[in-house]
Amino acid sequence: MVIAVCLRDGKETVEIRRYISSLGMGVRRFARAVRGHWGVENSCHWILDVVYREDDSRIRDRRARENFAWLDRFTLSLLKQHPGKDSIAMKRRSCGWSDDFLMEVLTGKAT
């Protein structure tokens, strides 16, 4: 169980999170696993929600939605591998603005 106390807009909020597992492991190892899960949530899903606006998608067909979700994750992986210092959002825009940059991201080689 985790009790998180936060101060937001002058108000104190308390969140209680409970975790249940049948795995036989120690508290420290379990805490690392939980933190690892949230690391994935923060590094991948947050970007997909904010940069790719997946939550705002109006695609209703299940197969099309799954295909676009796969494409989003694939392109996110390519953009993360690019060595440039720009944000993911900026790299994504740059791919639309420059065919040379797009090819650099797709091939992994500077043109």
Gaussian input, Z-matrix of N, CA and C with variables (Angstrom, degrees):
# hf/3-21g

backbone

0 1
 N
 C     1     B1
 C     2     B2     1     A1
 N     3     B3     2     A2     1     D1
 C     4     B4     3     A3     2     D2
 C     5     B5     4     A4     3     D3
 N     6     B6     5     A5     4     D4
 C     7     B7     6     A6     5     D5
 C     8     B8     7     A7     6     D6
 N     9     B9     8     A8     7     D7
 C    10    B10     9     A9     8     D8
 C    11    B11    10    A10     9     D9
 N    12    B12    11    A11    10    D10
 C    13    B13    12    A12    11    D11
 C    14    B14    13    A13    12    D12
 N    15    B15    14    A14    13    D13
 C    16    B16    15    A15    14    D14
 C    17    B17    16    A16    15    D15
 N    18    B18    17    A17    16    D16
 C    19    B19    18    A18    17    D17
 C    20    B20    19    A19    18    D18
 N    21    B21    20    A20    19    D19
 C    22    B22    21    A21    20    D20
 C    23    B23    22    A22    21    D21
 N    24    B24    23    A23    22    D22
 C    25    B25    24    A24    23    D23
 C    26    B26    25    A25    24    D24
 N    27    B27    26    A26    25    D25
 C    28    B28    27    A27    26    D26
 C    29    B29    28    A28    27    D27
 N    30    B30    29    A29    28    D28
 C    31    B31    30    A30    29    D29
 C    32    B32    31    A31    30    D30
 N    33    B33    32    A32    31    D31
 C    34    B34    33    A33    32    D32
 C    35    B35    34    A34    33    D33
 N    36    B36    35    A35    34    D34
 C    37    B37    36    A36    35    D35
 C    38    B38    37    A37    36    D36
 N    39    B39    38    A38    37    D37
 C    40    B40    39    A39    38    D38
 C    41    B41    40    A40    39    D39
 N    42    B42    41    A41    40    D40
 C    43    B43    42    A42    41    D41
 C    44    B44    43    A43    42    D42
 N    45    B45    44    A44    43    D43
 C    46    B46    45    A45    44    D44
 C    47    B47    46    A46    45    D45
 N    48    B48    47    A47    46    D46
 C    49    B49    48    A48    47    D47
 C    50    B50    49    A49    48    D48
 N    51    B51    50    A50    49    D49
 C    52    B52    51    A51    50    D50
 C    53    B53    52    A52    51    D51
 N    54    B54    53    A53    52    D52
 C    55    B55    54    A54    53    D53
 C    56    B56    55    A55    54    D54
 N    57    B57    56    A56    55    D55
 C    58    B58    57    A57    56    D56
 C    59    B59    58    A58    57    D57
 N    60    B60    59    A59    58    D58
 C    61    B61    60    A60    59    D59
 C    62    B62    61    A61    60    D60
 N    63    B63    62    A62    61    D61
 C    64    B64    63    A63    62    D62
 C    65    B65    64    A64    63    D63
 N    66    B66    65    A65    64    D64
 C    67    B67    66    A66    65    D65
 C    68    B68    67    A67    66    D66
 N    69    B69    68    A68    67    D67
 C    70    B70    69    A69    68    D68
 C    71    B71    70    A70    69    D69
 N    72    B72    71    A71    70    D70
 C    73    B73    72    A72    71    D71
 C    74    B74    73    A73    72    D72
 N    75    B75    74    A74    73    D73
 C    76    B76    75    A75    74    D74
 C    77    B77    76    A76    75    D75
 N    78    B78    77    A77    76    D76
 C    79    B79    78    A78    77    D77
 C    80    B80    79    A79    78    D78
 N    81    B81    80    A80    79    D79
 C    82    B82    81    A81    80    D80
 C    83    B83    82    A82    81    D81
 N    84    B84    83    A83    82    D82
 C    85    B85    84    A84    83    D83
 C    86    B86    85    A85    84    D84
 N    87    B87    86    A86    85    D85
 C    88    B88    87    A87    86    D86
 C    89    B89    88    A88    87    D87
 N    90    B90    89    A89    88    D88
 C    91    B91    90    A90    89    D89
 C    92    B92    91    A91    90    D90
 N    93    B93    92    A92    91    D91
 C    94    B94    93    A93    92    D92
 C    95    B95    94    A94    93    D93
 N    96    B96    95    A95    94    D94
 C    97    B97    96    A96    95    D95
 C    98    B98    97    A97    96    D96
 N    99    B99    98    A98    97    D97
 C   100   B100    99    A99    98    D98
 C   101   B101   100   A100    99    D99
 N   102   B102   101   A101   100   D100
 C   103   B103   102   A102   101   D101
 C   104   B104   103   A103   102   D102
 N   105   B105   104   A104   103   D103
 C   106   B106   105   A105   104   D104
 C   107   B107   106   A106   105   D105
 N   108   B108   107   A107   106   D106
 C   109   B109   108   A108   107   D107
 C   110   B110   109   A109   108   D108
 N   111   B111   110   A110   109   D109
 C   112   B112   111   A111   110   D110
 C   113   B113   112   A112   111   D111
 N   114   B114   113   A113   112   D112
 C   115   B115   114   A114   113   D113
 C   116   B116   115   A115   114   D114
 N   117   B117   116   A116   115   D115
 C   118   B118   117   A117   116   D116
 C   119   B119   118   A118   117   D117
 N   120   B120   119   A119   118   D118
 C   121   B121   120   A120   119   D119
 C   122   B122   121   A121   120   D120
 N   123   B123   122   A122   121   D121
 C   124   B124   123   A123   122   D122
 C   125   B125   124   A124   123   D123
 N   126   B126   125   A125   124   D124
 C   127   B127   126   A126   125   D125
 C   128   B128   127   A127   126   D126
 N   129   B129   128   A128   127   D127
 C   130   B130   129   A129   128   D128
 C   131   B131   130   A130   129   D129
 N   132   B132   131   A131   130   D130
 C   133   B133   132   A132   131   D131
 C   134   B134   133   A133   132   D132
 N   135   B135   134   A134   133   D133
 C   136   B136   135   A135   134   D134
 C   137   B137   136   A136   135   D135
 N   138   B138   137   A137   136   D136
 C   139   B139   138   A138   137   D137
 C   140   B140   139   A139   138   D138
 N   141   B141   140   A140   139   D139
 C   142   B142   141   A141   140   D140
 C   143   B143   142   A142   141   D141
 N   144   B144   143   A143   142   D142
 C   145   B145   144   A144   143   D143
 C   146   B146   145   A145   144   D144
 N   147   B147   146   A146   145   D145
 C   148   B148   147   A147   146   D146
 C   149   B149   148   A148   147   D147
 N   150   B150   149   A149   148   D148
 C   151   B151   150   A150   149   D149
 C   152   B152   151   A151   150   D150
 N   153   B153   152   A152   151   D151
 C   154   B154   153   A153   152   D152
 C   155   B155   154   A154   153   D153
 N   156   B156   155   A155   154   D154
 C   157   B157   156   A156   155   D155
 C   158   B158   157   A157   156   D156
 N   159   B159   158   A158   157   D157
 C   160   B160   159   A159   158   D158
 C   161   B161   160   A160   159   D159
 N   162   B162   161   A161   160   D160
 C   163   B163   162   A162   161   D161
 C   164   B164   163   A163   162   D162
 N   165   B165   164   A164   163   D163
 C   166   B166   165   A165   164   D164
 C   167   B167   166   A166   165   D165
 N   168   B168   167   A167   166   D166
 C   169   B169   168   A168   167   D167
 C   170   B170   169   A169   168   D168
 N   171   B171   170   A170   169   D169
 C   172   B172   171   A171   170   D170
 C   173   B173   172   A172   171   D171
 N   174   B174   173   A173   172   D172
 C   175   B175   174   A174   173   D173
 C   176   B176   175   A175   174   D174
 N   177   B177   176   A176   175   D175
 C   178   B178   177   A177   176   D176
 C   179   B179   178   A178   177   D177
 N   180   B180   179   A179   178   D178
 C   181   B181   180   A180   179   D179
 C   182   B182   181   A181   180   D180
 N   183   B183   182   A182   181   D181
 C   184   B184   183   A183   182   D182
 C   185   B185   184   A184   183   D183
 N   186   B186   185   A185   184   D184
 C   187   B187   186   A186   185   D185
 C   188   B188   187   A187   186   D186
 N   189   B189   188   A188   187   D187
 C   190   B190   189   A189   188   D188
 C   191   B191   190   A190   189   D189
 N   192   B192   191   A191   190   D190
 C   193   B193   192   A192   191   D191
 C   194   B194   193   A193   192   D192
 N   195   B195   194   A194   193   D193
 C   196   B196   195   A195   194   D194
 C   197   B197   196   A196   195   D195
 N   198   B198   197   A197   196   D196
 C   199   B199   198   A198   197   D197
 C   200   B200   199   A199   198   D198
 N   201   B201   200   A200   199   D199
 C   202   B202   201   A201   200   D200
 C   203   B203   202   A202   201   D201
 N   204   B204   203   A203   202   D202
 C   205   B205   204   A204   203   D203
 C   206   B206   205   A205   204   D204
 N   207   B207   206   A206   205   D205
 C   208   B208   207   A207   206   D206
 C   209   B209   208   A208   207   D207
 N   210   B210   209   A209   208   D208
 C   211   B211   210   A210   209   D209
 C   212   B212   211   A211   210   D210
 N   213   B213   212   A212   211   D211
 C   214   B214   213   A213   212   D212
 C   215   B215   214   A214   213   D213
 N   216   B216   215   A215   214   D214
 C   217   B217   216   A216   215   D215
 C   218   B218   217   A217   216   D216
 N   219   B219   218   A218   217   D217
 C   220   B220   219   A219   218   D218
 C   221   B221   220   A220   219   D219
 N   222   B222   221   A221   220   D220
 C   223   B223   222   A222   221   D221
 C   224   B224   223   A223   222   D222
 N   225   B225   224   A224   223   D223
 C   226   B226   225   A225   224   D224
 C   227   B227   226   A226   225   D225
 N   228   B228   227   A227   226   D226
 C   229   B229   228   A228   227   D227
 C   230   B230   229   A229   228   D228
 N   231   B231   230   A230   229   D229
 C   232   B232   231   A231   230   D230
 C   233   B233   232   A232   231   D231
 N   234   B234   233   A233   232   D232
 C   235   B235   234   A234   233   D233
 C   236   B236   235   A235   234   D234
 N   237   B237   236   A236   235   D235
 C   238   B238   237   A237   236   D236
 C   239   B239   238   A238   237   D237
 N   240   B240   239   A239   238   D238
 C   241   B241   240   A240   239   D239
 C   242   B242   241   A241   240   D240
 N   243   B243   242   A242   241   D241
 C   244   B244   243   A243   242   D242
 C   245   B245   244   A244   243   D243
 N   246   B246   245   A245   244   D244
 C   247   B247   246   A246   245   D245
 C   248   B248   247   A247   246   D246
 N   249   B249   248   A248   247   D247
 C   250   B250   249   A249   248   D248
 C   251   B251   250   A250   249   D249
 N   252   B252   251   A251   250   D250
 C   253   B253   252   A252   251   D251
 C   254   B254   253   A253   252   D252
 N   255   B255   254   A254   253   D253
 C   256   B256   255   A255   254   D254
 C   257   B257   256   A256   255   D255
 N   258   B258   257   A257   256   D256
 C   259   B259   258   A258   257   D257
 C   260   B260   259   A259   258   D258
 N   261   B261   260   A260   259   D259
 C   262   B262   261   A261   260   D260
 C   263   B263   262   A262   261   D261
 N   264   B264   263   A263   262   D262
 C   265   B265   264   A264   263   D263
 C   266   B266   265   A265   264   D264
 N   267   B267   266   A266   265   D265
 C   268   B268   267   A267   266   D266
 C   269   B269   268   A268   267   D267
 N   270   B270   269   A269   268   D268
 C   271   B271   270   A270   269   D269
 C   272   B272   271   A271   270   D270
 N   273   B273   272   A272   271   D271
 C   274   B274   273   A273   272   D272
 C   275   B275   274   A274   273   D273
 N   276   B276   275   A275   274   D274
 C   277   B277   276   A276   275   D275
 C   278   B278   277   A277   276   D276
 N   279   B279   278   A278   277   D277
 C   280   B280   279   A279   278   D278
 C   281   B281   280   A280   279   D279
 N   282   B282   281   A281   280   D280
 C   283   B283   282   A282   281   D281
 C   284   B284   283   A283   282   D282
 N   285   B285   284   A284   283   D283
 C   286   B286   285   A285   284   D284
 C   287   B287   286   A286   285   D285
 N   288   B288   287   A287   286   D286
 C   289   B289   288   A288   287   D287
 C   290   B290   289   A289   288   D288
 N   291   B291   290   A290   289   D289
 C   292   B292   291   A291   290   D290
 C   293   B293   292   A292   291   D291
 N   294   B294   293   A293   292   D292
 C   295   B295   294   A294   293   D293
 C   296   B296   295   A295   294   D294
 N   297   B297   296   A296   295   D295
 C   298   B298   297   A297   296   D296
 C   299   B299   298   A298   297   D297
 N   300   B300   299   A299   298   D298
 C   301   B301   300   A300   299   D299
 C   302   B302   301   A301   300   D300
 N   303   B303   302   A302   301   D301
 C   304   B304   303   A303   302   D302
 C   305   B305   304   A304   303   D303
 N   306   B306   305   A305   304   D304
 C   307   B307   306   A306   305   D305
 C   308   B308   307   A307   306   D306
 N   309   B309   308   A308   307   D307
 C   310   B310   309   A309   308   D308
 C   311   B311   310   A310   309   D309
 N   312   B312   311   A311   310   D310
 C   313   B313   312   A312   311   D311
 C   314   B314   313   A313   312   D312
 N   315   B315   314   A314   313   D313
 C   316   B316   315   A315   314   D314
 C   317   B317   316   A316   315   D315
 N   318   B318   317   A317   316   D316
 C   319   B319   318   A318   317   D317
 C   320   B320   319   A319   318   D318
 N   321   B321   320   A320   319   D319
 C   322   B322   321   A321   320   D320
 C   323   B323   322   A322   321   D321
 N   324   B324   323   A323   322   D322
 C   325   B325   324   A324   323   D323
 C   326   B326   325   A325   324   D324
 N   327   B327   326   A326   325   D325
 C   328   B328   327   A327   326   D326
 C   329   B329   328   A328   327   D327
 N   330   B330   329   A329   328   D328
 C   331   B331   330   A330   329   D329
 C   332   B332   331   A331   330   D330

   B1=1.4411
   B2=1.5176
   B3=1.3396
   B4=1.4559
   B5=1.5184
   B6=1.3156
   B7=1.4630
   B8=1.5208
   B9=1.3243
   B10=1.4627
   B11=1.5259
   B12=1.3304
   B13=1.4633
   B14=1.5215
   B15=1.3294
   B16=1.4658
   B17=1.5143
   B18=1.3132
   B19=1.4544
   B20=1.5201
   B21=1.3353
   B22=1.4586
   B23=1.5186
   B24=1.3231
   B25=1.4683
   B26=1.5197
   B27=1.3172
   B28=1.4567
   B29=1.5140
   B30=1.3358
   B31=1.4675
   B32=1.5233
   B33=1.2995
   B34=1.4554
   B35=1.5215
   B36=1.3297
   B37=1.4706
   B38=1.5256
   B39=1.2972
   B40=1.4615
   B41=1.5238
   B42=1.3220
   B43=1.4571
   B44=1.5224
   B45=1.3115
   B46=1.4579
   B47=1.5292
   B48=1.3261
   B49=1.4603
   B50=1.5183
   B51=1.3111
   B52=1.4575
   B53=1.5275
   B54=1.2953
   B55=1.4499
   B56=1.5280
   B57=1.3128
   B58=1.4533
   B59=1.5225
   B60=1.3267
   B61=1.4563
   B62=1.5220
   B63=1.3086
   B64=1.4599
   B65=1.5253
   B66=1.3246
   B67=1.4629
   B68=1.5193
   B69=1.2965
   B70=1.4628
   B71=1.5126
   B72=1.3034
   B73=1.4653
   B74=1.5193
   B75=1.3094
   B76=1.4545
   B77=1.5210
   B78=1.3284
   B79=1.4588
   B80=1.5205
   B81=1.3212
   B82=1.4742
   B83=1.5288
   B84=1.3013
   B85=1.4736
   B86=1.5309
   B87=1.3230
   B88=1.4573
   B89=1.5335
   B90=1.3341
   B91=1.4658
   B92=1.5195
   B93=1.3388
   B94=1.4733
   B95=1.5195
   B96=1.3305
   B97=1.4665
   B98=1.5317
   B99=1.3115
   B100=1.4682
   B101=1.5274
   B102=1.3311
   B103=1.4698
   B104=1.5292
   B105=1.3302
   B106=1.4631
   B107=1.5137
   B108=1.3337
   B109=1.4680
   B110=1.5177
   B111=1.3261
   B112=1.4659
   B113=1.5178
   B114=1.3311
   B115=1.4594
   B116=1.5163
   B117=1.3339
   B118=1.4681
   B119=1.5265
   B120=1.3186
   B121=1.4681
   B122=1.5239
   B123=1.3212
   B124=1.4579
   B125=1.5180
   B126=1.3359
   B127=1.4602
   B128=1.5216
   B129=1.2977
   B130=1.4595
   B131=1.5224
   B132=1.3002
   B133=1.4615
   B134=1.5230
   B135=1.3260
   B136=1.4611
   B137=1.5254
   B138=1.3266
   B139=1.4712
   B140=1.5249
   B141=1.3361
   B142=1.4630
   B143=1.5247
   B144=1.3160
   B145=1.4675
   B146=1.5227
   B147=1.3280
   B148=1.4633
   B149=1.5289
   B150=1.3194
   B151=1.4675
   B152=1.5278
   B153=1.3264
   B154=1.4605
   B155=1.5261
   B156=1.3111
   B157=1.4758
   B158=1.5312
   B159=1.3281
   B160=1.4642
   B161=1.5275
   B162=1.3222
   B163=1.4636
   B164=1.5264
   B165=1.3343
   B166=1.4693
   B167=1.5293
   B168=1.3237
   B169=1.4594
   B170=1.5271
   B171=1.3158
   B172=1.4605
   B173=1.5293
   B174=1.3303
   B175=1.4588
   B176=1.5281
   B177=1.3054
   B178=1.4665
   B179=1.5256
   B180=1.3391
   B181=1.4566
   B182=1.5266
   B183=1.3327
   B184=1.4600
   B185=1.5277
   B186=1.3271
   B187=1.4690
   B188=1.5264
   B189=1.3144
   B190=1.4650
   B191=1.5335
   B192=1.3276
   B193=1.4742
   B194=1.5314
   B195=1.3338
   B196=1.4643
   B197=1.5249
   B198=1.3283
   B199=1.4655
   B200=1.5172
   B201=1.3177
   B202=1.4585
   B203=1.5209
   B204=1.3307
   B205=1.4648
   B206=1.5304
   B207=1.3508
   B208=1.4617
   B209=1.5271
   B210=1.3370
   B211=1.4703
   B212=1.5252
   B213=1.3164
   B214=1.4684
   B215=1.5220
   B216=1.3181
   B217=1.4620
   B218=1.5325
   B219=1.3173
   B220=1.4625
   B221=1.5302
   B222=1.3256
   B223=1.4667
   B224=1.5261
   B225=1.3286
   B226=1.4622
   B227=1.5221
   B228=1.3217
   B229=1.4587
   B230=1.5282
   B231=1.3243
   B232=1.4693
   B233=1.5214
   B234=1.3267
   B235=1.4625
   B236=1.5244
   B237=1.3360
   B238=1.4645
   B239=1.5218
   B240=1.3311
   B241=1.4641
   B242=1.5249
   B243=1.3275
   B244=1.4653
   B245=1.5256
   B246=1.3341
   B247=1.4649
   B248=1.5353
   B249=1.3071
   B250=1.4622
   B251=1.5169
   B252=1.3180
   B253=1.4683
   B254=1.5219
   B255=1.3289
   B256=1.4597
   B257=1.5247
   B258=1.3291
   B259=1.4647
   B260=1.5295
   B261=1.3247
   B262=1.4659
   B263=1.5258
   B264=1.3368
   B265=1.4732
   B266=1.5311
   B267=1.3306
   B268=1.4648
   B269=1.5283
   B270=1.3252
   B271=1.4717
   B272=1.5260
   B273=1.3295
   B274=1.4711
   B275=1.5261
   B276=1.3232
   B277=1.4757
   B278=1.5250
   B279=1.3230
   B280=1.4691
   B281=1.5249
   B282=1.3270
   B283=1.4762
   B284=1.5250
   B285=1.3193
   B286=1.4633
   B287=1.5115
   B288=1.3308
   B289=1.4606
   B290=1.5218
   B291=1.3250
   B292=1.4573
   B293=1.5227
   B294=1.3343
   B295=1.4673
   B296=1.5266
   B297=1.3445
   B298=1.4643
   B299=1.5314
   B300=1.3379
   B301=1.4648
   B302=1.5289
   B303=1.3302
   B304=1.4608
   B305=1.5283
   B306=1.3096
   B307=1.4645
   B308=1.5281
   B309=1.3355
   B310=1.4611
   B311=1.5261
   B312=1.3370
   B313=1.4673
   B314=1.5174
   B315=1.3325
   B316=1.4656
   B317=1.5300
   B318=1.3109
   B319=1.4697
   B320=1.5198
   B321=1.3296
   B322=1.4599
   B323=1.5103
   B324=1.3400
   B325=1.4642
   B326=1.5146
   B327=1.3277
   B328=1.4590
   B329=1.5281
   B330=1.3503
   B331=1.4651
   B332=1.4949
   A1=107.98
   A2=115.85
   A3=122.23
   A4=107.75
   A5=115.93
   A6=120.76
   A7=106.45
   A8=116.24
   A9=121.98
   A10=108.94
   A11=115.45
   A12=121.26
   A13=107.09
   A14=116.94
   A15=122.16
   A16=109.70
   A17=115.99
   A18=121.81
   A19=107.47
   A20=116.55
   A21=121.99
   A22=109.24
   A23=115.91
   A24=121.57
   A25=111.90
   A26=116.27
   A27=120.54
   A28=114.76
   A29=117.73
   A30=121.06
   A31=109.33
   A32=114.36
   A33=119.83
   A34=109.28
   A35=115.48
   A36=120.05
   A37=108.65
   A38=115.13
   A39=121.32
   A40=108.06
   A41=115.80
   A42=121.27
   A43=108.24
   A44=115.56
   A45=120.65
   A46=107.71
   A47=114.67
   A48=120.08
   A49=107.94
   A50=115.48
   A51=120.72
   A52=108.79
   A53=115.90
   A54=121.77
   A55=108.94
   A56=115.82
   A57=121.50
   A58=108.26
   A59=115.10
   A60=119.42
   A61=109.20
   A62=115.49
   A63=119.92
   A64=110.97
   A65=116.97
   A66=120.26
   A67=110.25
   A68=115.37
   A69=120.31
   A70=110.24
   A71=116.74
   A72=120.78
   A73=108.84
   A74=116.13
   A75=121.63
   A76=111.83
   A77=114.33
   A78=120.81
   A79=111.50
   A80=116.82
   A81=119.70
   A82=111.48
   A83=116.69
   A84=120.28
   A85=110.71
   A86=116.04
   A87=120.22
   A88=110.24
   A89=117.38
   A90=121.12
   A91=110.66
   A92=116.62
   A93=120.06
   A94=110.95
   A95=117.11
   A96=120.97
   A97=110.75
   A98=117.21
   A99=120.98
   A100=109.95
   A101=116.93
   A102=120.15
   A103=110.97
   A104=116.43
   A105=120.28
   A106=111.37
   A107=116.32
   A108=120.04
   A109=110.58
   A110=117.21
   A111=119.71
   A112=111.23
   A113=117.72
   A114=120.02
   A115=111.10
   A116=116.55
   A117=121.13
   A118=109.16
   A119=116.45
   A120=120.79
   A121=110.69
   A122=116.36
   A123=120.01
   A124=112.66
   A125=118.16
   A126=119.05
   A127=113.45
   A128=118.59
   A129=120.54
   A130=112.21
   A131=116.54
   A132=119.97
   A133=112.08
   A134=117.20
   A135=119.51
   A136=110.12
   A137=116.53
   A138=120.45
   A139=110.00
   A140=116.45
   A141=119.60
   A142=110.87
   A143=117.37
   A144=120.44
   A145=111.88
   A146=117.45
   A147=120.74
   A148=112.26
   A149=117.33
   A150=120.91
   A151=111.28
   A152=116.45
   A153=120.72
   A154=112.59
   A155=116.87
   A156=123.91
   A157=112.24
   A158=115.66
   A159=120.19
   A160=112.20
   A161=116.91
   A162=119.07
   A163=112.55
   A164=116.58
   A165=121.14
   A166=112.70
   A167=116.57
   A168=120.36
   A169=110.94
   A170=115.37
   A171=120.69
   A172=111.52
   A173=116.01
   A174=120.56
   A175=107.73
   A176=116.63
   A177=120.80
   A178=113.63
   A179=116.45
   A180=119.37
   A181=109.49
   A182=116.91
   A183=121.91
   A184=112.51
   A185=117.40
   A186=120.16
   A187=111.80
   A188=116.67
   A189=120.03
   A190=110.14
   A191=116.30
   A192=120.74
   A193=110.10
   A194=117.05
   A195=120.96
   A196=111.17
   A197=117.05
   A198=120.78
   A199=111.44
   A200=117.15
   A201=120.21
   A202=111.38
   A203=117.75
   A204=120.87
   A205=109.86
   A206=116.39
   A207=120.00
   A208=110.50
   A209=117.36
   A210=120.83
   A211=111.49
   A212=116.72
   A213=120.49
   A214=110.70
   A215=117.78
   A216=121.17
   A217=111.41
   A218=116.02
   A219=120.34
   A220=110.61
   A221=116.40
   A222=119.26
   A223=111.28
   A224=117.40
   A225=119.99
   A226=110.30
   A227=116.86
   A228=121.04
   A229=110.98
   A230=117.16
   A231=120.66
   A232=111.50
   A233=116.81
   A234=120.41
   A235=111.98
   A236=117.22
   A237=120.37
   A238=111.78
   A239=116.98
   A240=120.80
   A241=112.55
   A242=116.99
   A243=120.28
   A244=108.91
   A245=117.50
   A246=120.04
   A247=114.81
   A248=118.59
   A249=120.16
   A250=112.99
   A251=116.39
   A252=122.14
   A253=113.38
   A254=117.97
   A255=120.76
   A256=110.69
   A257=115.74
   A258=120.70
   A259=109.28
   A260=115.38
   A261=120.87
   A262=109.95
   A263=116.15
   A264=120.49
   A265=110.23
   A266=116.76
   A267=120.05
   A268=111.25
   A269=116.65
   A270=119.70
   A271=110.01
   A272=116.02
   A273=120.11
   A274=110.75
   A275=115.74
   A276=119.57
   A277=110.79
   A278=115.98
   A279=120.62
   A280=111.40
   A281=116.82
   A282=120.30
   A283=110.53
   A284=117.36
   A285=121.04
   A286=112.84
   A287=116.33
   A288=120.81
   A289=113.20
   A290=117.34
   A291=120.23
   A292=110.98
   A293=115.37
   A294=119.69
   A295=111.14
   A296=116.74
   A297=119.99
   A298=110.80
   A299=116.31
   A300=119.64
   A301=110.50
   A302=116.54
   A303=120.57
   A304=109.91
   A305=118.17
   A306=121.78
   A307=111.35
   A308=116.04
   A309=121.32
   A310=110.47
   A311=116.22
   A312=120.70
   A313=111.01
   A314=116.94
   A315=121.02
   A316=112.70
   A317=117.10
   A318=120.65
   A319=112.80
   A320=117.04
   A321=119.90
   A322=113.05
   A323=116.80
   A324=121.53
   A325=109.91
   A326=116.76
   A327=121.23
   A328=108.93
   A329=115.43
   A330=118.60
   A331=111.40
   D1=139.99
   D2=177.28
   D3=-124.08
   D4=131.19
   D5=174.91
   D6=-112.79
   D7=115.33
   D8=-179.05
   D9=-109.11
   D10=123.95
   D11=178.07
   D12=-109.96
   D13=121.33
   D14=-177.35
   D15=-125.40
   D16=149.72
   D17=175.06
   D18=-110.76
   D19=111.66
   D20=-178.45
   D21=-126.17
   D22=124.24
   D23=178.90
   D24=52.67
   D25=39.65
   D26=178.37
   D27=78.45
   D28=0.16
   D29=179.34
   D30=-112.06
   D31=136.78
   D32=177.30
   D33=-87.54
   D34=127.31
   D35=177.68
   D36=-118.18
   D37=145.40
   D38=178.60
   D39=-121.12
   D40=125.81
   D41=176.80
   D42=-116.81
   D43=132.35
   D44=176.98
   D45=-113.73
   D46=124.39
   D47=178.76
   D48=-117.87
   D49=131.83
   D50=178.63
   D51=-115.54
   D52=136.34
   D53=179.76
   D54=-121.84
   D55=133.25
   D56=-179.73
   D57=-124.22
   D58=135.81
   D59=178.80
   D60=-149.30
   D61=147.56
   D62=175.60
   D63=-94.65
   D64=-1.43
   D65=-179.64
   D66=-72.40
   D67=140.27
   D68=176.44
   D69=-89.64
   D70=94.20
   D71=179.72
   D72=-146.11
   D73=162.59
   D74=179.47
   D75=-75.38
   D76=168.21
   D77=-178.13
   D78=-62.54
   D79=-43.61
   D80=-178.12
   D81=-63.14
   D82=-43.05
   D83=179.79
   D84=-65.90
   D85=-41.19
   D86=178.49
   D87=-64.32
   D88=-42.15
   D89=178.46
   D90=-61.64
   D91=-39.58
   D92=177.29
   D93=-63.34
   D94=-39.84
   D95=179.17
   D96=-64.95
   D97=-41.36
   D98=178.78
   D99=-65.07
   D100=-45.16
   D101=178.51
   D102=-62.88
   D103=-37.10
   D104=177.36
   D105=-62.63
   D106=-40.65
   D107=177.00
   D108=-60.64
   D109=-45.81
   D110=-178.87
   D111=-69.82
   D112=-26.16
   D113=174.33
   D114=-63.83
   D115=-41.27
   D116=175.98
   D117=-64.77
   D118=-46.00
   D119=179.58
   D120=-56.25
   D121=-45.46
   D122=-176.43
   D123=-74.12
   D124=-35.66
   D125=-175.51
   D126=-85.77
   D127=-27.27
   D128=-176.00
   D129=-109.89
   D130=-60.96
   D131=-173.43
   D132=-65.01
   D133=-35.63
   D134=179.18
   D135=-64.22
   D136=-42.84
   D137=178.75
   D138=-63.29
   D139=-42.84
   D140=179.23
   D141=-62.60
   D142=-36.25
   D143=179.14
   D144=-72.88
   D145=-43.41
   D146=-173.27
   D147=-86.75
   D148=-51.37
   D149=-175.04
   D150=-78.46
   D151=-45.11
   D152=-177.97
   D153=-90.03
   D154=-10.41
   D155=178.62
   D156=53.04
   D157=44.69
   D158=-178.95
   D159=-60.66
   D160=-35.83
   D161=-179.25
   D162=-64.90
   D163=-24.05
   D164=-179.32
   D165=-91.47
   D166=2.15
   D167=-177.34
   D168=-60.52
   D169=137.81
   D170=178.96
   D171=-106.13
   D172=13.22
   D173=177.83
   D174=-73.69
   D175=121.53
   D176=-175.82
   D177=-103.32
   D178=-27.29
   D179=179.31
   D180=-68.21
   D181=127.12
   D182=-174.18
   D183=-58.15
   D184=-46.48
   D185=-178.48
   D186=-66.56
   D187=-41.76
   D188=178.45
   D189=-63.68
   D190=-40.76
   D191=179.25
   D192=-62.58
   D193=-43.48
   D194=178.50
   D195=-64.85
   D196=-40.69
   D197=178.73
   D198=-63.25
   D199=-44.54
   D200=179.05
   D201=-67.22
   D202=-36.59
   D203=176.74
   D204=-62.43
   D205=-41.68
   D206=177.21
   D207=-62.78
   D208=-44.70
   D209=178.92
   D210=-61.88
   D211=-40.58
   D212=178.13
   D213=-60.46
   D214=-45.87
   D215=-179.50
   D216=-67.24
   D217=-37.75
   D218=178.40
   D219=-64.03
   D220=-47.88
   D221=-179.35
   D222=-68.00
   D223=-35.09
   D224=175.95
   D225=-61.34
   D226=-41.70
   D227=177.78
   D228=-61.14
   D229=-43.93
   D230=178.29
   D231=-63.24
   D232=-42.82
   D233=-179.32
   D234=-66.80
   D235=-36.07
   D236=177.54
   D237=-67.32
   D238=-31.60
   D239=-179.48
   D240=-75.88
   D241=-20.32
   D242=-179.41
   D243=-66.80
   D244=132.75
   D245=-173.84
   D246=-76.15
   D247=-6.47
   D248=-177.87
   D249=-59.93
   D250=156.55
   D251=-176.50
   D252=-89.07
   D253=-7.66
   D254=179.87
   D255=-65.61
   D256=159.71
   D257=176.83
   D258=-68.81
   D259=164.75
   D260=177.52
   D261=-59.36
   D262=-41.93
   D263=-179.79
   D264=-61.33
   D265=-43.02
   D266=-178.86
   D267=-69.15
   D268=-39.55
   D269=177.33
   D270=-62.44
   D271=-40.41
   D272=-179.81
   D273=-63.10
   D274=-44.32
   D275=177.50
   D276=-63.45
   D277=-42.15
   D278=-178.37
   D279=-60.95
   D280=-32.89
   D281=176.48
   D282=-62.70
   D283=-34.78
   D284=178.43
   D285=-76.94
   D286=-25.59
   D287=-177.13
   D288=-89.26
   D289=-27.04
   D290=-172.98
   D291=-135.77
   D292=118.95
   D293=176.83
   D294=-64.12
   D295=-33.83
   D296=179.18
   D297=-64.46
   D298=-44.00
   D299=178.90
   D300=-65.97
   D301=-39.79
   D302=178.05
   D303=-59.04
   D304=-46.08
   D305=179.46
   D306=-64.24
   D307=-35.44
   D308=177.63
   D309=-62.84
   D310=-42.41
   D311=178.57
   D312=-68.64
   D313=-43.52
   D314=-177.24
   D315=-67.65
   D316=-39.21
   D317=-175.86
   D318=-94.18
   D319=-20.10
   D320=-176.96
   D321=79.26
   D322=11.51
   D323=-178.70
   D324=-126.33
   D325=139.91
   D326=175.74
   D327=-69.94
   D328=140.08
   D329=179.71
   D330=-100.18

